[in-house]
Amino acid sequence: MNLREQYERFPYPPIPALALPRRGQGEGLRFELGAQLVRNGYAETLRDHRGIRILVAGAGTFETLVVAQTHPRAAELVAVDLSGSSLAKTRARLRLHRLARPFTRLPCVRLVAADLRDWSDPRGFDYILASNVLHHVEDPAALLSRLAGMLRPGGLLRLVTYPKASRLWMREAGHWLALNGVTPGTPSLKRRAHEAIGLLPPEHPARLAFETQGETAREAGIVDAFLNACENPLSPLEWREATRRAGLSLVAETQAESSRSAFVVSLLPATAALDAWTRLQILDDFLELCANPVLWLRKIPSLSGGAPAAEGTSELAPAHVPDRWAPRNLDEFWLPSRPLFELAWNLRRAEALLSRAGISLKTALDTFRTEVGPRVSAPPEERPLPGLAATDYELSSLLALEEPWRDHDWQELERELGSGLRLEHEGVAAPSGPLHLQAAWHQCRFGASKPEIPLRLLRDSLRES
Ligand SMILES: C[S@@+](CC[C@H](N)C(=O)[O-])C[C@H]1O[C@@H](n2cnc3c(N)ncnc32)[C@H](O)[C@@H]1O
């Protein structure tokens, strides 16, 4: 199922057809809020939304009405989406709104079924909202540039996007579903997904990440968050480069209404010497960019072709590249955990970024451990969710990890040794199948709790005897 088919079949968000936005809903996406965040110059030319043109990019089923409700005096609101069924839901909701709230003013709304990657509007926009859409294309930076090209001088772009590193356990949950044969086409998808997740131990971080997500109450939420045809978020430093190339600058960033990069400074004052993107990167590498960041971007009026290069875009790699793992004895070996290796890789990068502010990785993690603590579930329960934060892991064992084998390494081994091989961990075998899928199964099942997974490679015949 490709992305268009996915959103045709599972329009998002899966909000009931008769639901309308609450009055006052959407305060956080008001144009005026963005204009206020730009302190000088710009706010004097465009102070409020009267007469502006708005684009809602990748509008889905609900956002258009929220934006329309909060911008009643806009000249026009254009909502673009790949999915005709999402737009049909939006159209029905707009009709319902006119019937239910006949005296509430809305701007002129135009719905367009199109792929944003090859759609444009020559008249341009003063305000573009791209909420949770750019991470669903193969080249988010190219789409950002395209949107920036439609922004009028001084215009604002409000980008909401998945974090990258911080979705580690959500991605692991998605891998686990796929390994258990759960796909968007699976009948009784919701039940099957919950059953598959239930095969993991109750305290497994991927299971906790799945079960504490409100999205999992509906099939469309499960597909959107865990089985998406294309999930490709950029990291904060990649966004920094993408915005620079698009001729945009960061005005402010918020998450749940407060600045996350300012939060890093409040914990580690020396990071004030780093730029906001770098602080967001450190937060993401610590798995602490939990909700989707909101990035307010402004068109740089004086520059065409982007701002000068930010210093050091090679910062994405860690300072020390770990060794590659090689098994010494194939009968019995310790496989480095892939999810924990990923976490360690990101922490090494954070280490390099923190060192520019004179802070050691250990000090920074210790500060987060004492000041932030483990992740907890939503109130009122607020129970600890072990394993979701980087501070739940012992740093020295993470940093000692070598780079685990990738699929092609296992495939090569299987070509060498022939089929009929089984990977077993303490008497537990992965379901039979290609060796790389068996390794992936062990990684998902045991890699969260064991930095090195003890495994044995057996011939099927040997196992049975
Ligand atoms: C996760 S939903 C977000 C919907 C809405 N923005 C919100 O936040 O509630 C992503 C939406 O983007 C749309 N989309 C994804 N890629 C697109 C593209 N290349 N062009 C147009 N729409 C796209 C999908 O069809 C889907 O409706």
The ligand as an ORCA input file, in Angstrom:
! r2SCAN-3c Opt
* xyz 0 1
  C      -0.539     12.586      9.399
  S      -1.663     13.332      8.337
  C      -1.728     14.960      9.020
  C      -3.042     15.645      8.747
  C      -3.144     17.051      9.315
  N      -2.123     17.929      8.823
  C      -3.108     17.022     10.816
  O      -2.075     17.357     11.401
  O      -4.115     16.645     11.419
  C      -0.698     13.576      6.882
  C      -1.529     14.070      5.702
  O      -0.629     14.529      4.692
  C      -1.095     14.078      3.434
  N       0.063     13.987      2.538
  C       1.166     13.214      2.700
  N       2.025     13.419      1.692
  C       1.456     14.339      0.882
  C       1.847     14.958     -0.329
  N       2.995     14.661     -0.928
  N       1.004     15.861     -0.903
  C      -0.185     16.155     -0.316
  N      -0.599     15.604      0.839
  C       0.199     14.706      1.424
  C      -1.737     12.739      3.730
  O      -2.663     12.372      2.716
  C      -2.393     12.988      5.084
  O      -3.713     13.435      4.955
*
